[in-house]
Amino acid sequence: MESKIKMKEIPLYDQIFLIEPKDYANNKVKFIDKEIPNYKLYYKGRSIGTIKEMLINVDKKIRVDEIKEDKILYTLIIAHLIAQYIIKRIKNRDWEYANYLKQRRELLIEVIYRDILKGSTEKFRYFGKLWTHNEILGAFIEYMGDKILDF
C-alpha cells in the first residue's frame, strides 16, 4: 500500500498559494543572509514558478550594485519585482485577475516581502507603499543621499 504525502498548501494572497517543497528541510534558497523555502507558487491549480526561479529572473533586472549591497533596499525592490513577475505570469491565463492584482499590488508586495522574503516590517513602512518605477528610483535616491553622487 502506497502512502501519498500531502503537500502543505499555504495561502499567500487571495487565489495565490504556496506549496511547500517535497523535501522541505533540504529544498531552500539562499537569499541575502537567510535561507527561505523554495516554495512553488500556484494560481488556480497551475504553477506560476518557484521562489528560486523568480529570484534568479528578477535579480537580473537590478543593475546597480549599490542596491544589492543594501540588504533592506534590495529586499524591498525584489518584493516589488516578484509581484510584477507574478502578475505577468497570471496575465497570460487570466487577464481580469491580473488587473485585479495590479490594483492591489501594495498588498501583494507586502505579503511577498513579509511572508516569503522575511523582510523587516518597520522598513516596509518606509519603502513598501511605493510601486511605480519613478517612485522606487526617487526613494532610492533619497535613501542613498550623498552616496548617489558617486555614480
Sequence and secondary structure as in RCSB ss.txt:
>XXXX:A:sequence
MESKIKMKEIPLYDQIFLIEPKDYANNKVKFIDKEIPNYKLYYKGRSIGTIKEMLINVDKKIRVDEIKEDKILYT
LIIAHLIAQYIIKRIKNRDWEYANYLKQRRELLIEVIYRDILKGSTEKFRYFGKLWTHNEILGAFIEYMGDKILD
F
>XXXX:A:secstr
        EEEEETTEEEE  TTTTT EEEETTEEEE  EEEETTEEEEEHHHHHHHHHTT   HHHHHSHHHHH
HHHHHHHHHHHHHHHHTT HHHHHHHHHTHHHHHHHIIIIIS   HHHHHHHTT  SHHHHHHHHHHHHGGGGGG
 
